[in-house]
Amino acid sequence: MRSILSIVLVVTLSVVAHPAFSNNSLNQHVMAVSQSMSAFYMYSLSEGDDRYKKEYLSYFDVAETHLNAFQNEDAVTANELKGQWTRLRPSLKFDYVDGAGFIIPVAVRNQFRSYLSHAFSKLNQSMGAEVALTNELSFMSLNIEVLSARFFDVSSALYGTMSIANNDNVIDPTAIAKQINLKLSRVATMNLPEAVKKDLRQVKTKWQFIEDTVVNYKDEAAYLLVYFNKSKIHKLLANSQQMMARA
């Protein structure tokens, strides 16, 4: 019992001490942008289901709130991102065309895609070479959201993967998936409370279910399953972090 409590205490302290993957505003901003992109394109893929519109509008607001907070942490980077986000956000809306459904100009899609890649790159630069082992849950949650966002972007694009520029290599699905699998393997060896282990087993199962789809963009018709599972993974990882913080 004492060893479990000791590890939990280390986890909690490390999350507080290491901002890159805990409550850092840039991390939360990138998370919200990723979630907004998934919901945004799900709206068009679902032929205008209003629940996704409510979600992406809410995530837009959350992303903006965290970006404003980030100015107190890194004003230079925050102002750079804010200038781009302020120009982009008013354009993130669909037009409905009979026979074509909900469409968005290619230029706007590319700007949205570029913004996520740029913000994700800035976050990676702020992390340094190593990420503390005790921040693995936040690391996994963020990366799964980023991969899911790219999947929904590609799934809803007229030309699919052909729409991705050759130089858009910041979000490398294969490399990111490898990192996620490494993190899952590492946390599985930690002496964590059984309730946390149970959540992590579910995370692993759900991640394995969608991994091939979000990495290799196979079977785009599975977007409903991807959205459900990535959202469930996010809740499970958040719940695990809360349980460790309370212990």
C-alpha positions in Angstrom: 0.0 0.0 0.0 2.8 2.4 0.9 4.6 1.8 -2.4 1.4 2.6 -4.3 0.9 5.8 -2.4 4.5 6.8 -3.0 4.2 6.3 -6.7 0.9 8.2 -6.8 2.5 11.1 -4.9 5.4 11.2 -7.3 2.9 11.2 -10.2 1.0 14.1 -8.7 4.0 16.2 -7.9 5.5 15.6 -11.3 2.3 16.7 -13.1 2.4 19.9 -11.1 6.1 20.5 -11.6 6.3 19.6 -15.3 4.0 21.9 -17.3 4.5 20.5 -20.8 1.8 17.9 -20.5 -0.3 18.9 -17.6 -2.1 22.2 -17.3 0.1 24.2 -19.6 -2.1 26.6 -21.6 -0.4 25.7 -24.9 -1.0 22.0 -24.3 -4.7 22.7 -23.5 -5.0 25.0 -26.6 -3.6 22.4 -28.9 -5.9 19.8 -27.3 -9.0 22.0 -27.9 -8.0 22.8 -31.5 -7.6 19.1 -32.2 -11.0 18.4 -30.6 -12.6 21.2 -32.5 -11.2 19.9 -35.8 -12.6 16.5 -35.2 -16.1 17.8 -34.3 -16.0 20.4 -37.2 -15.5 17.7 -39.8 -17.8 15.3 -38.1 -20.5 17.9 -38.7 -20.0 17.7 -42.4 -19.5 13.9 -42.4 -22.8 13.5 -40.4 -24.6 15.7 -42.9 -25.2 18.5 -40.4 -25.8 16.9 -37.1 -26.2 19.9 -34.7 -24.6 18.1 -31.8 -21.2 18.3 -33.6 -21.7 22.0 -34.4 -22.4 22.7 -30.7 -19.2 20.8 -29.9 -16.9 22.5 -32.3 -18.2 25.9 -31.4 -17.6 25.1 -27.8 -14.1 23.8 -28.5 -13.3 27.0 -30.5 -14.1 29.0 -27.3 -12.0 26.7 -25.1 -9.1 27.0 -27.5 -9.3 30.7 -27.5 -9.5 30.9 -23.7 -6.3 28.8 -23.3 -4.6 30.8 -26.0 -5.3 34.0 -24.1 -4.0 32.4 -20.9 -0.9 31.3 -22.7 0.1 35.0 -23.2 1.1 35.0 -19.5 3.5 32.1 -20.1 5.1 33.0 -23.5 3.9 36.3 -24.9 5.9 36.0 -28.1 4.7 32.6 -29.2 1.2 33.4 -28.0 0.9 36.5 -30.0 2.2 34.7 -33.1 -0.4 32.0 -32.7 -3.2 34.4 -31.7 -2.6 36.5 -34.9 -3.1 33.3 -37.0 -6.0 32.0 -34.9 -7.9 35.4 -35.0 -7.7 35.4 -38.8 -8.7 31.8 -39.2 -11.6 31.4 -36.8 -14.2 33.6 -38.6 -13.6 31.5 -41.8 -14.3 28.2 -40.1 -17.9 27.7 -41.2 -19.6 25.5 -43.8 -21.7 26.4 -46.8 -24.4 24.0 -47.8 -24.6 23.2 -51.5 -27.4 21.0 -52.9 -25.9 17.7 -54.2 -22.6 18.4 -52.5 -23.5 18.8 -48.9 -21.6 20.9 -46.4 -18.4 22.3 -47.9 -15.5 24.5 -46.9 -13.1 26.2 -49.2 -9.9 24.3 -49.8 -7.9 27.3 -48.8 -9.6 27.5 -45.4 -9.2 23.7 -44.9 -5.4 24.1 -45.6 -5.2 27.0 -43.1 -6.9 25.1 -40.4 -4.7 22.1 -41.0 -1.6 24.3 -41.1 -2.6 26.0 -37.8 -2.9 22.7 -35.9 0.5 21.6 -37.3 2.1 24.8 -36.4 0.7 24.9 -32.8 1.6 21.3 -32.3 5.1 22.0 -33.5 5.4 24.9 -31.0 4.3 22.6 -28.2 6.8 20.0 -29.1 9.6 22.6 -29.1 8.6 23.7 -25.6 8.7 20.2 -24.3 12.4 19.6 -24.6 14.0 16.2 -25.4 12.4 14.3 -22.6 8.9 14.0 -21.2 8.6 12.9 -17.6 7.3 9.4 -17.3 4.5 10.6 -15.0 3.1 12.8 -17.7 2.4 9.8 -20.0 -1.4 10.0 -19.7 -1.5 13.6 -20.8 0.9 12.8 -23.6 -1.2 10.0 -24.9 -4.5 11.9 -24.7 -3.1 14.9 -26.7 -1.5 12.7 -29.4 -4.6 10.6 -29.9 -6.6 13.8 -30.3 -4.1 15.2 -32.8 -4.2 12.0 -34.8 -8.0 11.8 -34.7 -8.2 15.4 -35.9 -6.0 14.6 -38.9 -8.1 11.6 -39.7 -11.3 13.6 -39.8 -9.6 16.2 -41.9 -8.5 13.7 -44.4 -11.8 11.7 -44.3 -13.8 14.8 -45.2 -11.5 16.1 -47.8 -12.5 15.7 -51.5 -9.2 14.2 -52.4 -8.4 12.4 -49.2 -4.7 11.9 -48.5 -3.8 13.5 -51.8 -4.8 16.8 -50.2 -1.9 16.7 -47.7 1.2 18.6 -48.8 4.4 16.6 -49.0 6.0 19.1 -46.6 3.3 18.7 -43.9 5.4 16.3 -41.8 4.9 17.8 -38.3 2.0 15.4 -37.7 3.5 12.0 -38.6 0.8 9.4 -37.8 3.2 6.4 -37.9 5.7 8.1 -35.5 3.1 9.4 -33.2 1.3 6.1 -33.0 4.6 4.5 -32.1 5.0 6.9 -29.3 1.5 6.2 -28.0 2.2 2.4 -28.0 5.5 3.0 -26.2 3.7 5.1 -23.5 1.0 2.4 -23.1 3.7 -0.2 -22.6 5.5 1.9 -20.1 2.5 2.8 -17.9 1.5 -0.8 -17.9 4.6 -1.6 -15.9 4.0 1.0 -13.3 2.6 0.1 -9.8 -0.6 2.0 -10.1 -4.0 1.6 -8.3 -6.2 -1.1 -9.8 -8.9 1.4 -10.9 -6.3 3.3 -12.9 -5.0 0.0 -14.4 -8.6 -0.9 -15.4 -9.0 2.5 -17.2 -5.7 2.0 -19.0 -6.6 -1.4 -20.2 -9.7 0.1 -21.7 -7.6 2.8 -23.3 -5.3 0.2 -24.9 -8.3 -1.8 -26.3 -10.0 1.3 -27.7 -6.8 2.6 -29.1 -5.9 -0.7 -30.8 -9.4 -0.6 -32.3 -8.9 2.7 -34.1 -5.1 2.8 -34.5 -4.9 1.4 -38.1 -7.7 3.6 -39.2 -6.2 6.9 -37.9 -2.7 6.0 -39.0 -3.2 4.6 -42.4 -6.6 6.3 -43.2 -8.3 3.0 -44.0 -12.0 2.6 -44.2 -13.1 6.2 -43.8 -16.7 5.0 -43.2 -15.5 4.2 -39.7 -15.5 7.8 -38.7 -18.4 7.4 -36.2 -16.5 4.6 -34.4 -13.3 6.7 -34.4 -15.1 9.7 -32.9 -16.8 7.6 -30.2 -13.6 5.8 -29.2 -11.2 8.8 -29.2 -13.7 10.7 -27.0 -14.0 7.7 -24.7 -10.2 7.4 -24.5 -10.0 11.1 -23.5 -12.5 10.6 -20.7 -10.7 7.5 -19.4 -7.3 9.2 -19.3 -8.7 12.3 -17.7 -10.4 10.1 -15.1 -7.2 8.2 -14.4 -5.4 11.5 -13.8 -8.1 12.7 -11.4 -8.0 9.4 -9.5 -4.2 9.7 -9.1 -4.4 13.3 -8.0 -7.0 12.4 -5.3 -5.2 9.4 -3.9 
